[in-house]
């Protein structure tokens, strides 16, 4: 049937051309070693570069410490052991299995194992996107170009963190759903054990359930309107049953069935949306976010030019565009759901515009295999040597981490014989909890915003913004010491506050204690950073512009 490019409704993509069909039936070795196959192999291996880095997520540290405590105690923590503000609040540990995994990996090979595993998980997510995009048999250079654009567009959110587990599972969910709608079979049953595990790894399982529900709803509408491109009704019904089953298995959780409602608390928190940077809308002044903007705008342009899209694809694109414009962290969802649609739409346009070329004569198979092995080996060696190994070898007390976390201040606080109540920067509470909770120190706040509650988040915001009541808030909470970033507005005000005295400083952090209690706190003296090769010495004696940003 000829493709009607004048249709105004969502319809199916055009069937593959005879050239595409012939390429699809080529032997695997020919496809891999053709020019297009070589390009795709290099693209998929190179995709690992932006996915791999040292750990930058400030929440990782308290997740790691939580996992260690779960293993020590043999069960979930009912209340948090890290704060002096909300330590009696009921704690829903929605990432408990991820935290145990972090702790087990750390016990095995330290941060190197965590970086390795989470980088591999992120790459698997990209692989699932690639496999889903191949269903429409796009040309290899369109497919590879689309994957490059997607990986670069997602740069603001890549990195070793628990959210990458949700990214990979979301991509796998969409792959299994599309496979079921196109071909049927029993592979979609894998959704049930997948959601059983996902429900204990991260509360982002709600995203996967939402994707399935959205596809089922779109397919139901497509059948009501008799649109082209819809899947057989029986498969849609089976998918609906799998959605119900997946929802039920998510309730099999150490937190109980209430875990299903837990993510809605985060989504409905006005304080989190306001105070936490990754919940803010994308800033298109950032070059990396602009790549996402280019991908979004080009996708819309392709759809308008082609005037052809499956309804389920249109629904996924529309919803993930809205989510990604609401919050920068949701760019990962746009990449997961919309990349195959971008590739399909681009390929449709290219097929209409390009002139058919003769099939080129390929070199002997032995030469092509050697070329493929050399290419893949070269990319892997460069990736391992320039990206993976440096990221895995980055020590938690390195200058790299000391530029973003209170590495030196935590070392100083650990020398105090008394357990302290520390008013801290929100993004540094996790690191302080990881380093000092065993010492008995408690922080004011850390990264589980749902546990903190909107009231505490707003109160913290009042102090951070130096509202008139900042001093009374800090003192009323029972704070022993304030540790904040050097040069922050609160730090600048406290330098001139008569009731507070500076007790510590380094290029990253500065600490203050109440003047009337400083003697009783038994704080260690201000350290002198002079030891050659020491992280804190390097941090103190090297200007920020000279500090290397590479792992070390």
C-alpha positions in Angstrom: 0.0 0.0 0.0 1.4 3.4 -0.9 2.1 5.8 2.0 -0.3 8.8 2.1 1.8 11.8 3.0 -1.2 14.1 2.9 -3.1 12.3 5.7 -3.7 14.5 8.7 -4.1 11.8 11.4 -1.5 9.6 13.1 -0.8 6.7 10.8 1.8 4.0 10.5 5.3 4.5 9.2 5.9 3.5 5.6 6.9 -0.1 5.1 10.6 -0.8 4.5 11.7 -0.4 0.9 13.0 -3.4 -1.0 16.5 -2.1 -0.4 15.9 -2.1 3.4 14.3 -5.6 3.2 17.3 -6.9 1.3 19.7 -5.4 3.9 17.7 -6.9 6.7 18.2 -10.4 5.3 21.9 -10.0 4.8 24.1 -12.4 6.9 25.0 -10.9 10.2 28.7 -10.8 9.3 27.9 -8.7 6.2 25.8 -6.3 8.2 28.3 -5.9 10.9 31.3 -5.3 8.5 29.5 -3.1 6.0 30.3 0.6 6.1 27.0 1.2 7.9 27.7 -1.7 10.3 31.2 -0.4 11.1 29.7 3.0 11.8 27.0 1.6 14.1 29.5 -0.5 16.0 31.7 2.5 16.6 28.7 4.6 17.7 27.4 2.1 20.2 30.9 1.6 21.8 31.6 5.3 21.8 28.2 5.9 23.5 29.9 4.7 26.7 32.1 7.7 26.9 29.6 10.3 28.1 27.9 7.6 30.3 31.0 7.1 32.3 32.4 9.4 35.0 33.4 9.5 38.6 30.4 9.8 41.0 29.0 13.4 41.1 25.6 12.7 42.6 25.6 14.2 46.1 23.0 11.7 47.2 25.2 8.7 46.4 27.1 9.0 49.7 24.1 8.6 52.1 22.7 5.8 49.9 26.0 4.0 50.3 26.0 4.5 54.1 22.3 3.4 54.3 23.2 0.2 52.4 26.0 -0.5 54.8 23.7 0.0 57.8 21.0 -2.3 56.3 23.6 -5.0 55.9 24.9 -4.5 59.4 21.4 -4.5 61.0 19.8 -7.1 58.7 16.8 -5.0 57.9 15.5 -1.7 56.7 16.0 1.4 58.8 12.6 2.6 60.2 13.9 6.1 61.0 17.0 7.9 59.6 20.2 7.7 61.6 21.7 10.8 60.0 19.8 13.9 61.2 19.1 15.7 64.4 15.9 17.3 62.9 13.7 14.5 61.5 15.3 11.4 63.1 11.9 10.3 64.5 10.1 10.5 61.1 9.0 7.2 59.5 11.5 6.5 56.7 10.3 4.8 53.4 13.5 3.4 52.0 12.3 3.1 48.4 15.9 2.5 47.1 16.9 -0.1 49.7 18.0 -2.8 47.2 20.1 -0.2 45.2 21.7 0.9 48.5 22.5 -2.7 49.5 24.0 -3.2 46.0 26.1 -0.1 46.4 27.3 -1.3 49.8 28.1 -4.8 48.5 30.0 -3.4 45.5 31.9 -0.9 47.7 32.9 -3.7 50.0 34.1 -5.7 47.0 36.2 -3.2 45.1 35.4 0.3 46.5 34.0 3.1 44.3 35.6 1.4 41.2 33.1 -1.4 41.3 30.2 1.1 41.7 31.3 3.2 38.8 31.9 0.1 36.6 28.5 -1.5 37.3 26.4 1.7 37.0 28.3 2.7 33.8 27.4 -0.7 32.3 23.7 -0.3 33.4 23.5 3.1 31.7 25.0 1.6 28.5 22.5 -1.2 28.6 19.7 1.4 28.6 21.2 3.0 25.5 21.4 -0.5 23.9 17.7 -1.1 24.6 16.9 2.2 22.8 19.0 1.1 19.9 17.2 -2.2 19.6 13.8 -0.6 19.8 14.8 1.9 17.1 15.8 -1.0 14.8 12.2 -2.3 14.5 11.5 0.2 11.7 14.7 -0.8 9.9 16.2 2.7 9.5 19.3 3.3 7.5 22.5 2.7 9.5 23.7 6.3 9.2 20.4 7.7 10.3 20.3 5.2 13.2 23.8 5.9 14.3 23.3 9.7 13.9 20.2 9.5 16.0 22.0 7.6 18.8 24.8 10.1 18.8 22.3 13.0 19.2 20.4 11.2 22.0 23.5 10.4 24.0 24.8 14.0 23.7 21.3 15.3 24.5 21.2 13.3 27.7 24.6 14.6 28.9 23.2 16.7 31.7 21.8 13.7 33.5 24.4 10.9 32.8 26.6 9.6 35.5 26.8 6.8 38.2 23.6 7.3 40.2 20.5 5.2 41.1 18.4 7.1 38.6 20.4 5.3 35.8 18.9 2.0 37.0 15.4 3.5 36.4 16.6 4.8 33.0 17.8 1.3 31.9 14.6 -0.4 33.1 12.4 2.3 31.4 14.2 1.6 28.2 13.8 -2.1 28.6 10.1 -1.7 29.4 9.5 0.2 26.2 11.5 -2.4 24.2 9.5 -5.3 25.5 6.2 -3.4 25.0 7.0 -2.6 21.4 8.2 -6.1 20.7 5.0 -7.5 22.1 2.8 -5.2 20.1 4.6 -5.9 16.9 5.3 -9.7 17.2 3.5 -11.0 20.2 5.1 -14.0 21.9 5.9 -14.5 25.6 9.0 -12.3 26.0 6.7 -9.6 27.4 6.2 -11.8 30.5 9.7 -10.6 31.5 7.9 -7.4 32.6 6.7 -9.2 35.7 10.0 -10.3 37.3 11.5 -7.0 36.0 9.0 -4.9 38.0 9.4 -7.1 41.0 13.1 -6.2 41.1 12.6 -2.6 40.0 10.0 -2.0 42.7 12.7 -2.6 45.3 15.5 -0.9 43.5 14.0 2.6 42.9 10.6 4.3 43.1 11.0 5.2 39.4 9.2 1.9 38.7 6.2 4.2 38.5 7.6 5.6 35.2 7.6 2.2 33.7 4.0 1.6 34.7 3.1 5.0 33.4 4.7 4.2 30.0 2.7 0.9 29.7 -0.5 2.6 30.7 0.1 5.4 28.2 0.7 2.9 25.4 -2.4 0.8 26.2 -4.5 4.0 26.3 -3.1 5.2 23.0 -3.7 1.8 21.4 -7.3 1.8 22.7 -8.0 5.2 21.1 -6.3 4.1 17.9 -8.7 1.1 17.7 -11.7 3.3 18.4 -10.7 5.7 15.6 -9.5 2.9 13.3 -6.1 4.5 12.8 -3.3 2.8 10.8 -0.4 1.5 12.7 -2.3 0.1 15.6 -1.4 -3.2 17.1 -3.7 -6.2 17.1 -6.4 -5.8 19.8 -5.5 -9.2 21.4 -2.0 -8.0 22.0 -3.2 -4.7 23.5 -5.5 -6.6 25.9 -2.6 -8.9 26.9 -0.5 -5.8 27.6 -3.2 -4.4 29.7 -3.2 -7.6 31.8 0.6 -7.4 32.1 0.2 -3.8 33.4 -2.1 -5.0 36.2 0.2 -7.8 37.0 3.2 -5.5 37.0 1.4 -3.2 39.4 0.7 -6.0 41.8 4.2 -7.4 41.8 5.5 -3.9 42.7 3.6 -4.2 46.0 5.9 -7.2 46.9 8.3 -4.9 48.7 9.9 -4.7 52.1 8.2 -1.3 52.5 4.8 -2.9 51.8 2.1 -2.1 49.2 2.3 1.6 50.2 5.4 1.9 48.1 3.1 2.3 45.0 1.8 5.6 46.3 5.2 6.8 47.6 6.4 8.5 44.3 3.4 10.7 44.2 4.6 12.4 47.4 7.8 13.5 45.6 6.0 14.6 42.5 3.5 16.7 44.6 6.1 18.4 46.7 6.2 22.2 45.9 9.3 22.6 48.1 11.3 20.0 46.3 10.4 21.5 42.9 11.5 24.9 44.1 14.7 24.2 46.1 16.3 21.2 44.4 18.2 22.2 41.2 17.6 18.9 39.3 13.8 19.5 39.6 14.1 22.9 37.9 13.3 23.4 34.2 16.2 23.0 31.7 18.4 26.1 31.3 18.9 26.5 27.6 21.9 28.8 28.2 23.8 25.7 29.0 25.3 24.2 25.8 24.6 20.6 26.9 20.9 21.4 27.4 20.8 23.1 24.0 21.6 19.8 22.3 18.4 18.4 24.0 16.6 21.5 22.6 18.0 20.7 19.1 16.8 17.1 19.3 13.3 18.2 20.5 12.8 20.9 17.8 14.1 18.6 15.0 11.8 15.8 16.1 8.8 18.2 15.9 10.0 19.4 12.5 10.3 15.8 11.2 6.8 15.0 12.4 5.3 18.0 10.8 7.2 17.3 7.5 6.2 13.6 7.4 2.7 14.0 8.8 2.8 10.4 9.9 3.3 8.9 13.3 1.8 6.1 15.3 -0.5 7.3 18.0 1.4 5.4 20.7 4.6 7.1 19.6 2.9 10.5 19.5 1.7 10.0 23.1 5.1 9.0 24.4 6.7 12.0 22.7 4.2 14.5 23.9 4.3 13.3 27.5 8.1 13.1 27.7 8.5 16.5 26.1 6.2 18.0 28.8 8.1 16.2 31.6 11.5 17.2 30.3 10.6 20.8 30.0 9.3 20.7 33.6 12.5 19.2 35.0 16.0 18.7 33.7 16.2 15.2 35.3 13.4 14.1 33.0 15.5 14.6 29.9 16.5 11.0 30.5 12.8 10.0 30.0 12.7 12.0 26.7 15.8 10.2 25.5 14.4 6.8 26.5 11.0 7.2 24.9 11.5 9.6 22.0 14.9 8.6 20.4 13.5 5.7 18.4 10.7 8.0 17.2 13.3 10.7 16.1 15.2 8.0 14.2 12.1 6.7 12.5 10.9 10.1 11.5 14.3 11.2 10.2 14.6 8.0 8.2 11.2 8.5 6.7 12.2 12.0 5.5 15.6 10.8 4.2 14.0 7.9 2.3 11.7 10.4 0.5 14.5 12.8 -0.4 17.4 10.6 -1.2 18.3 9.1 -4.6 18.7 5.3 -4.5 22.3 4.3 -4.8 23.8 1.2 -6.2 24.8 -1.4 -3.7 28.6 -1.3 -3.3 30.8 -4.3 -3.7 32.2 -5.3 -0.3 35.8 -6.3 0.2 36.6 -9.9 1.1 35.0 -11.1 4.3 38.3 -11.7 6.1 39.4 -8.1 5.5 36.1 -6.8 6.7 36.2 -8.8 9.9 39.7 -7.6 10.6 38.6 -4.0 10.0 35.6 -4.5 12.4 37.8 -6.0 15.1 40.4 -3.3 14.8 37.8 -0.5 14.9 36.0 -2.0 17.9 39.2 -2.7 19.7 40.5 0.8 19.2 37.4 2.4 20.5 37.3 0.1 23.5 40.9 0.7 24.3 40.5 4.5 24.1 37.4 4.3 26.2 38.9 2.1 28.9 42.2 4.1 29.1 40.8 7.6 28.8 37.4 7.3 30.6 36.7 4.1 32.5 39.9 3.5 34.3 40.4 7.1 35.4 36.8 7.2 36.7 37.2 3.9 38.5 40.5 5.0 40.1 39.2 8.3 41.5 39.6 8.0 45.3 36.9 9.4 47.6 39.5 11.6 49.3 40.9 12.9 46.0 41.1 16.5 44.9 38.4 15.7 42.4 35.9 15.1 45.1 37.3 17.7 47.5 36.3 20.4 45.0 32.6 19.4 45.3 32.2 17.8 48.7 33.5 18.7 52.2 36.3 16.2 52.1 38.7 18.2 54.2 36.1 19.6 56.6 34.8 16.1 57.3 38.4 15.0 58.1 38.6 17.9 60.6 35.2 17.2 62.2 36.1 13.5 62.6 38.9 14.6 65.0 36.4 16.1 67.4 35.9 13.8 70.4 32.2 14.8 70.8 29.3 14.0 68.5 28.1 17.3 66.9 24.9 18.6 65.4 26.0 20.2 62.1 23.9 22.7 60.1 25.0 21.9 56.5 24.5 22.7 52.9 21.7 20.6 51.5 23.9 18.9 48.8 26.6 18.1 51.3 24.5 16.4 53.9 24.9 13.0 52.2 28.6 13.1 52.2 28.8 14.3 55.8 26.4 11.5 56.8 28.5 9.0 55.0 31.7 10.1 56.7 30.6 11.1 60.1 27.4 9.2 61.1 29.5 6.3 62.6 31.3 9.0 64.7 27.9 10.0 66.1 27.6 13.3 64.3 24.2 14.3 62.9 23.4 16.7 60.1 20.5 19.2 59.7 19.4 17.9 56.3 20.3 15.4 53.6 19.1 14.4 50.2 15.9 12.4 51.0 13.7 15.3 50.5 10.5 13.3 51.1 11.7 12.2 54.5 12.7 15.8 55.4 9.2 17.1 54.5 8.3 20.4 52.9 8.2 22.2 56.2 11.9 21.5 56.9 12.9 22.1 53.3 11.3 25.6 53.5 12.9 26.3 56.8 16.3 25.3 55.4 15.6 27.6 52.5 15.0 30.5 54.9 18.4 30.0 56.4 20.2 29.4 53.1 18.7 32.7 51.8 19.6 34.5 55.0 16.1 35.5 55.9 15.8 37.6 59.1 15.1 34.6 61.3 18.1 32.5 60.1 19.9 32.8 63.5 16.9 31.7 65.6 16.2 28.8 63.3 19.7 27.5 63.5 19.9 27.9 67.3 16.4 26.5 68.0 17.2 23.3 66.1 20.1 22.6 68.6 22.9 23.2 66.2 26.5 23.0 67.4 28.3 24.1 64.3 27.4 25.6 60.9 29.4 24.2 58.0 28.7 25.9 54.7 30.4 26.6 51.4 33.0 29.4 51.4 31.6 32.5 49.8 27.9 31.5 50.2 25.6 34.3 51.3 25.1 32.6 54.7 28.9 32.3 55.2 29.5 35.9 54.3 26.8 37.1 56.8 28.2 34.8 59.6 31.7 36.2 59.1 30.3 39.5 60.5 27.8 38.1 63.0 28.9 38.9 66.6 27.4 35.8 68.1 29.3 33.4 65.8 33.0 32.7 65.5 34.9 31.1 62.6 36.4 27.8 63.7 37.5 26.3 60.4 38.1 27.2 56.8 39.4 25.7 53.6 38.9 26.8 49.9 35.7 24.8 49.8 34.1 25.1 53.2 34.0 27.4 56.3 32.6 26.5 59.7 31.2 28.6 62.6 30.3 27.9 66.2 28.3 29.9 68.7 30.7 32.2 70.5 29.2 31.3 73.9 29.7 27.5 73.4 32.8 27.2 71.3 35.0 26.2 74.2 32.7 23.4 75.4 32.5 21.8 71.9 36.2 20.8 72.1 36.7 21.5 68.4 40.1 20.6 66.9 42.3 23.6 66.0 42.4 24.9 62.5 44.6 22.5 60.5 47.6 23.7 58.5 47.7 22.1 55.1 51.3 21.5 54.4 51.8 17.8 53.8 53.2 17.2 50.4 50.8 15.3 48.1 47.9 15.6 50.5 44.5 16.4 49.0 43.8 19.2 51.4 47.2 20.7 50.8 46.7 20.6 47.1 43.2 22.2 47.5 44.6 25.0 49.7 47.7 25.8 47.7 46.4 25.6 44.1 44.1 28.2 42.6 40.7 26.9 41.3 41.6 27.7 37.7 44.6 25.5 38.0 43.0 22.5 39.7 42.5 19.7 37.2 39.0 18.6 36.6 40.0 15.1 35.6 39.8 12.2 38.1 42.6 11.9 40.5 
